[in-house]
Amino acid sequence: MKTYVEDSKSSTADKIQGNAKVVSGKLKEETGKVFRSPKLEVDGSVEQAEGHIQKKVGDIKKVFGQ
């Protein structure tokens, strides 16, 4: 059984990793715009979406204590 501290780390880790994906995705998207690379722009948008989802997962884990 996990302790409260381990559970908190899991939800917090998801939030931090989600934020990192959002930032990284934004950087990719903007780089794609600068270099006129539609693939890089799309990859950046997808990574941002993944980051937002991961942050929400962290929020949900925190609510349910997982």
N, C-alpha and C positions, 0 to 999 in steps of 0.2 A: 504494500500500500504506500502511495506517495504521501509525503508530508505537505503541509500548506506551502512551505517555502519552495519545494520542488514544483508544485503546481503553479505558483506565482511566476517562477522562472520560465515555465513553459509558455504561459500566456504573454509574458513580457518579451520573451525571445521572439515569438511570432510577430508581435507588434514592431519590434526593432528590425527584424528581417524584412517585414513588409514595408516599413519606411525606407529601408535601403533599396529595395526593389523599385519603389516609386521614384526615388531620386535617380537611380541608375537608368531606369526606363526613360525618364524625362531627358536625361543627358543624351541617351541614344537617339531619342526622337529629334531633339534639337540638332544633333550632329547630322542626322539624316537630312534635315531641312537644309542645313548649310551646304552639304555636299551633294544635294539633290539625289538622295538615295531612298526611293520609296520603301525598299525592303527594311532598311535601318529604321525608318520612321515607324513602320508597322511593328517591327520587333520591339521598339521602345514603348509603343502604345500597349502592346500585349503585356510587356513586363510591368508597366504601371498598373494595369488591371489586376495582374497576379498579386502585386504588392498590396493593393487595396483589399483584395479578397483575404490575403494572409493577415492583414491588420484586423479585419472583421472576425476572422477565426480566433485571433488572440482575445478580442473582446468577448466572444461567445465562451471561450474556455474560462475566462475570468468569472463570468456570470455563473457558470455551472461548476466552478471550482476544479477545473481540470487543467 
